[in-house]
Amino acid sequence: MLRDITLGQYYSGESWIHRLDPRVKIIATLLFIVEIFIINSFEGFATAFGALIIVIAASKVPLRFIMRGLKPIFLIILFTFIVNLFIVDGEILVKIWIFTITKEGLYRAVFMAVRLILLIIGSSLLTLCTKPMSLTDGLESLMKPFKIIGVPAHELAMMMTIALRFIPTLIEETDKIMKAQQARGADFETGNIFRRAKHLIPILVPLFISAFRIAQDMAMAMEARCYHGGDNRTKMNGMKFAKRDAFAALLMLLFLAVIILGRVFL
Amino acid sequence: MNSIVEINNLIFSYSRESGDETTGCIFQNAIDGVDLTIKKGSFTAIIGRNGSGKSTLAKNINALLLPSSGVVYVNGYDTRDQDHLWDIRQTAGMVFQNPDNQIVSSIVEEDVAFGPENLGISPSEIRKRVEDSLGAVNMGDYRKKPPHLLSGGQKQRIAIAGVVAMKPQCIIFDEPTAMLDPKGRGEVMEIIRELNREGITVVLITHFMEEAALADRVIIMDEGKIKLDGSPSSVFAKRDELKSMSLDVPFIVELVHRLRQKGVDIPENTVSRKDLVEYICRSVHRK
């Protein structure tokens, strides 16, 4: 049912990866994405893939959870693969009617597909192994230095926290509105895509109004509890940079070195 | 000083469209000259129908709304004094009607920690307060749970814990049970009474007469004014006056009234079930 939805795609666990400082995990993920773009050979991808497998094994997240993350972008991967397969010029392998598949095209297509898959798996590992709340805390802490140039770090993090909190509430609200409209004869299931889109309007309008009403109540409740922005605010669960985080950072740098050396010398 | 809230001739007005172009906006007094003193450690219930100004009065007590004229003192601080705004809100905490719209975080304990975090208290002290206040509302086992999986009564108890963690001297409950089922209502009322026994001043805004009967002072508001003020028995005894403000009286009061109409000689100020039972037993004995 709608009540049982999980927030984000967090896989709850107590592994070594789960317990790492969220800041380390965020930086590691960003670095991994950059590294994927530095790599220009299949040997490099093999190394990255090996590293990912080690991380997945350490995180104890079941493989089907990771595969689930790939499902929604499967079409994008397929599309990139096909486009690359046909548009690159070079030595012709197969020719069917006006379509030609070249050796370079095949190489490019596989290369891009592998790159995309690695990207998705790498970044979904971050959300799989980090609680949404720690993720926002980590982002807030990382964005703090940019406060000088006007980045509202605390406000952004607070917005994310509240957004996460209200996903289930708004889903319930939508459910309620849909049932109320259906009770009065609304039909959301039949007709073509345009008709159905039009039928969403009587859901969206009341939903927006109630979202604003909730926001107003919420703001008042927060003020009543002395909320006044991020100044002089403390945190119950502060983040600590522990030994394992230093170790993870070291591994991260080592991997970066391997990737760069690979690119230069291979 | 043994009063915690002192309200002197409070008027709160808001403007609204009159719908008539010649007059434009008209001002309406939601609260029209209220004088009220609330004693430390007391349990006051404020009753009134919709639009009687009871919620507006509550929001004036912790400076969520500021008086149009008149003064509100909380613990000696004028609510219009911006320098003491956070002292006032920390002294007089507030629990709202809808439990969903006042929970900030998707983890119970982090929500309870929200208030103390805003006050800038050290992490170890926050952890202690969170544990104590979750214990006080009997929700200690739910600290890691997401609030959207809890029942309405449980969510409201979390909201109460969030206020208790700020160590307020006074808590204003703005219809805390209006959206709950009877079971949740009972749980929340039990917690409110327990907090009052521990010395917290309670102001309970409600439209359930049975809840108001638990207080040691009942105030009836109508059209922005205080109409009746006194002990539950003295207020409920004025049955006809309450009916004229379209308020119901508790079942026992109604029963006593009907019995009196039938010629049974029961004192008019009987409001508790215990007193009524005692009276009936005694009169049966006499015969």
Interface residues (C-beta under 8 A of the other chain):
Chain A: R3 L7 P132 M133 T161 I162 L164 R165 P168 T169 E172 I214 D217 M218 M220 A221 M222 E223 A224 R225 C226 Y227 H228 N232 R233 T234 K235 M236 N237 G238
Chain B: K59 N62 L64 W86 R89 Q90 G93 M94 F96 N98 D100 N101 Q102 I103 V104 S105 S106 I107 E109 E110 A113 F114 G115 P116 E117 N118 L119 G120 I121 S122 P123 I126 R127 V130 P146 P147 H148 L149 G162 V163 M166
